[in-house]
Amino acid sequence: MSTLKGKVALVTGSTGGIGEAFARAFAAQGCNVVLNGLGEAAAIERLRSQIASENGVEAVYEDADLAHADQVEGMMRHALDRFGAVDILVNNAVTRHYAPVERFPVEKWNQALAVNLTAAFHSVRLALPHMKARNWGRIINMGSIHATRLVPDRIDYMTTKAAIVGMSKAIALECAQTGITCNAICPGWVLTPHAERQIAARMQEKSLSRDQAIDELVSIRQPSRRPILPAEVAALGVFLCSDAAANITGAALPIDGAWGVG
């Protein structure tokens, strides 16, 4: 029987992509799940209902806009009021914009700081007292290969992902003598909706098949020459929540097909 059965997992940005994979993976382990993210209301309700019915767990949806601290606080308050604690917290929500520094819109910079970084700070600070009361908790912050492997015109994404790694280490240090761990997962090129848009653009630009477009996009990044699947990232997260991973904390764990090697 899963040691996670009956625990509560809150996953931000979980209405698609990596976050949805996390929500499904934790529900499969018997966790009750709090979903959060953007999308069409009917599609979100189908996802919520499917996760609950397929796994025999509770699944609820919070529509908090993580760019606003008061909405992050409301999301956490609702989860804590309903379940008593958030045992597993996955800070996955992200926003990004492409532009050189001198032309980077200030509002986009502020939004990235709020969603990618400050929202994680607020969710952690609110979850920790309840984790400490139970002497158990798992915090997973989504970093990126771009925390260390940099590319032009993405200052918001690279800055916040580097900062989330630093935040994870700081939290891990403060919680080192408790039953709480905090780690960052740093994926390479994952087949997310964002990646699917890149694939579609490459197919149209060069008249390529889908497989050819994927091969072109992945070959310039990952020596493995294959994309990472959201379920693979989620499986690493589930492992980090297991008893076997109780002494893994403060780590920035790559899952990048050897992109970060060298």
C-alpha positions in Angstrom: 0.0 0.0 0.0 1.3 3.5 -0.9 2.7 5.4 2.1 1.1 8.5 0.5 -2.5 7.2 0.7 -4.7 9.8 2.3 -2.2 12.6 2.1 -3.0 15.9 0.4 -1.1 17.2 -2.6 -1.6 20.8 -3.9 -0.1 21.3 -7.3 -0.1 24.7 -8.9 -0.4 25.0 -12.7 -2.0 21.6 -12.8 -4.7 21.9 -15.4 -2.2 20.7 -18.1 1.3 19.7 -18.8 3.7 18.7 -16.0 1.3 19.9 -13.3 -1.5 17.7 -14.6 1.0 14.8 -14.7 1.9 15.5 -11.0 -1.8 15.6 -10.0 -2.6 12.3 -11.7 0.5 10.6 -10.3 -0.3 11.7 -6.7 -3.9 10.7 -7.1 -2.8 7.3 -8.3 -0.9 7.0 -5.0 -4.1 7.7 -3.1 -3.5 11.4 -2.4 -6.3 13.9 -2.3 -5.5 16.6 -4.8 -5.9 20.3 -5.0 -5.7 21.5 -8.6 -5.0 25.1 -9.7 -4.4 26.6 -13.1 -5.8 28.3 -16.2 -8.2 26.8 -18.7 -11.7 26.4 -19.9 -14.1 25.7 -17.0 -15.7 22.6 -18.5 -12.4 21.0 -19.4 -11.1 21.7 -15.9 -14.2 20.1 -14.3 -13.8 17.0 -16.6 -10.1 16.7 -15.4 -11.1 17.2 -11.7 -13.9 14.6 -11.9 -11.8 12.1 -13.8 -8.9 12.3 -11.3 -11.4 11.8 -8.4 -13.4 9.0 -9.9 -10.5 7.0 -11.4 -8.5 7.0 -8.1 -11.2 7.1 -5.4 -9.8 10.3 -4.0 -11.0 13.9 -3.4 -10.0 16.3 -6.1 -10.8 20.0 -5.8 -10.0 23.0 -8.0 -8.9 26.4 -6.9 -8.9 29.2 -9.5 -6.5 31.5 -7.7 -4.5 33.9 -9.9 -1.0 33.3 -8.5 0.1 36.8 -9.6 -1.8 38.1 -6.6 -0.6 37.3 -3.1 -4.1 37.5 -1.6 -5.4 34.9 -4.0 -2.5 32.6 -3.2 -3.4 33.0 0.5 -7.0 32.3 -0.3 -6.1 29.1 -2.2 -4.0 27.9 0.7 -6.6 28.8 3.3 -9.3 26.9 1.4 -7.1 23.8 1.1 -6.1 23.9 4.8 -9.7 24.5 5.9 -10.9 21.5 3.8 -8.2 19.0 4.5 -6.4 20.3 7.6 -3.0 20.3 6.0 -1.2 20.3 2.7 1.3 17.4 3.0 2.8 17.7 -0.5 3.2 21.1 -2.2 4.3 21.3 -5.8 5.0 24.8 -7.0 4.8 24.3 -10.8 2.9 27.3 -12.2 4.9 29.4 -14.6 4.7 32.3 -17.0 7.3 33.4 -19.5 7.9 36.1 -22.1 10.5 36.4 -24.9 12.3 39.7 -25.4 15.8 41.2 -24.9 16.4 43.0 -21.6 16.1 46.6 -23.0 12.8 45.8 -24.6 11.4 43.5 -21.9 8.0 44.8 -20.8 8.1 45.8 -17.1 4.6 44.3 -16.5 5.8 41.0 -17.8 8.9 41.1 -15.5 6.7 41.8 -12.5 4.2 39.0 -13.5 7.0 36.5 -13.8 8.4 37.4 -10.4 4.9 37.1 -8.9 3.9 33.8 -10.5 7.2 32.0 -10.8 8.7 33.0 -7.5 6.7 35.0 -5.0 3.7 32.7 -5.2 6.0 29.8 -4.2 7.2 31.7 -1.3 3.7 32.4 -0.1 2.5 28.8 -0.5 5.5 27.4 1.3 5.3 29.9 4.3 1.6 29.0 4.7 2.0 25.2 4.3 5.0 24.9 6.6 3.4 25.3 10.0 1.0 22.5 9.3 3.8 20.3 7.9 5.8 21.0 11.0 2.9 20.1 13.3 2.8 16.7 11.6 6.6 16.4 11.3 6.1 15.4 7.6 6.0 17.3 4.4 7.3 17.4 0.9 7.9 20.6 -1.1 8.8 20.3 -4.7 9.6 23.5 -6.6 9.9 23.3 -10.4 13.2 24.6 -11.6 14.5 24.2 -15.1 17.6 23.4 -17.1 17.6 27.1 -17.8 18.5 27.8 -14.2 22.1 27.0 -15.3 22.0 26.7 -19.1 21.2 30.1 -20.4 19.8 31.4 -23.7 19.1 34.9 -24.9 15.8 36.8 -24.6 14.4 34.9 -21.6 15.6 36.9 -18.6 12.3 36.5 -16.7 12.3 32.7 -16.9 16.0 32.1 -16.3 16.2 34.5 -13.3 13.1 33.1 -11.6 14.2 29.5 -12.2 17.7 30.2 -10.7 16.0 31.9 -7.8 13.6 29.0 -7.2 16.6 26.7 -6.9 18.1 29.0 -4.3 14.8 29.2 -2.4 14.6 25.4 -2.3 18.0 25.2 -0.7 17.2 27.8 1.9 13.9 26.1 2.8 15.7 22.7 3.0 18.3 24.1 5.4 15.7 25.6 7.7 13.8 22.3 7.7 16.8 19.9 7.9 16.0 18.7 11.4 12.3 18.0 10.6 10.5 15.4 8.6 10.1 18.0 5.8 12.1 18.0 2.6 12.4 20.6 -0.1 13.8 20.0 -3.6 13.9 21.5 -7.0 13.3 19.4 -10.1 15.1 20.8 -13.2 13.7 19.4 -16.4 15.1 19.8 -19.9 12.8 19.9 -22.9 9.5 18.3 -21.9 6.5 17.6 -24.1 4.2 20.2 -22.6 1.6 22.4 -24.3 4.4 25.0 -24.7 6.6 22.5 -26.4 3.7 21.5 -28.6 3.4 25.1 -29.9 7.1 25.0 -30.7 6.7 21.7 -32.6 3.7 23.1 -34.6 5.7 26.3 -35.5 8.7 24.2 -36.7 6.4 21.9 -38.7 4.9 24.9 -40.5 8.1 26.8 -40.9 10.0 23.9 -42.5 7.3 21.7 -43.8 8.3 18.9 -41.5 6.4 15.9 -40.1 5.8 16.0 -36.3 8.5 13.4 -35.7 11.0 15.4 -37.8 10.2 18.6 -36.0 10.6 16.9 -32.6 13.9 15.5 -33.7 15.2 18.9 -34.8 14.1 20.6 -31.6 15.4 18.0 -29.2 18.7 17.3 -31.0 20.0 20.8 -30.4 19.3 20.5 -26.7 19.4 17.0 -25.3 22.1 14.4 -26.1 19.5 11.7 -25.4 17.7 12.9 -28.6 14.3 12.3 -27.1 11.9 14.6 -25.3 11.1 14.2 -21.6 7.5 13.1 -20.9 5.5 14.9 -18.2 4.8 11.6 -16.5 8.6 11.0 -16.1 8.9 14.3 -14.3 6.0 13.4 -12.1 7.4 10.0 -11.3 10.6 11.7 -10.0 8.3 13.8 -7.8 6.5 10.8 -6.4 9.9 9.2 -5.5 10.9 12.4 -3.7 7.8 12.0 -1.5 8.6 8.4 -0.7 10.3 7.2 2.5 13.3 6.2 0.5 13.9 9.9 -0.4 13.6 11.2 3.2 17.3 12.3 3.2 17.2 13.9 -0.3 16.6 17.6 0.4 18.1 20.9 -0.9 18.8 19.2 -4.2 18.4 20.6 -7.7 17.7 17.3 -9.5 18.1 17.3 -13.3 15.9 15.3 -15.6 17.3 16.6 -18.9 18.6 13.8 -21.1 22.2 14.9 -20.3 21.6 18.4 -21.5 23.3 19.8 -18.3 26.4 17.6 -18.5 29.7 19.3 -19.0 
